[in-house]
Amino acid sequence: MTTSRNRRDFLRVSGACTLVTLGLVLFSSMPAARAADPAPAVQDEVGSSPRPGGDPVTGAAPRVAAPDPLVLRMLHLAQVGSSDTLVDLGSGDGRIAIAAARDFGAHARGIDYDANVVELARRNAEQAGVSALATFEQGDLVAADLSSATVVTMYLTPELTLRLRRTLLAAKPGTRIVSREFRMGDWEPEESSKIGLRAMHLWVVPANAGGDWRLRLPQSGGAVDATMKIRQRFQMLDGRVGLAGVETTMREARVLGDQVHFAFTDTDGALRIVDARIEPGRMIGAVATRDGEVAPFLAERVGEAPPIEGVATGADASAGAGADAGGGAGAGAGTGVGAGNR
């Protein structure tokens, strides 16, 4: 009896030892610790092929998904409508261009360096029923043709966002530009929005009001000859008006698209407020007169228009290209055409 019990105890202990030994053998045959595994692949939100990193040729960062409320806010900032032509730089899976076409009736063109996601965006547009309005092409963002654009959208790396500044400033005056997260150096946006910590910024391409101008200004004793000298940095103006031996600075001077606004005090002591449209060789609009009435305003350019200051990418790249404080997912993303979109 005692011998049988001892044998059963021995078999139980032996079986447990065998299981432990088998577990140790299996464990020792496993790969090295998981911490040494490569980083997980980035998956586009709509399910394109996972990629472990950026484009091997350009070094572009992986795409980042943009939630639909952010897309909608970007389009609201740009005041997109059915008469607009939107160009989406780095269009990824096409969600911004598709939303502009589907929800606002705009014509939209997406450009991306990656042929695979261009095909994906085309399929998405077809599934959304807007392939006639939203088209996609492979191309170089820096060389993109923006001549037909009234709205430009982008969600790129900070370096590429700033690099595109010269191209964007060459677009038609009045073109609205919306960037997700990243700004363009010291070109101050007209409006910025946040949803949580995620930022969007709006700019409007300014016409060139810089240079020398001459005009006739109505005053109480009759019209007088006047001159204007204007320096322009992006949309901001530093101007002086000369009339009847007096030179005075402009106040509240700025450009929004092809519209210019400024004010100054004339030699009668009246504040003159000018709102005009910038056309080739002239400004035409209205000036508030001393008694509150509105008179026509016409100024003619003298000589050639100087370049708008600040157009070239400069030393402000590192200081101003990043996301707003607290906004910053992806602020350290790499450079490259088409990086980081959607």
Summary of the structure (lengths in Angstrom):
residues: 342
radius of gyration: 30.6
end to end distance: 76.2
largest distance: 133.8
contacts: 1095
relative contact order: 0.14
helix: 24%
strand: 32%
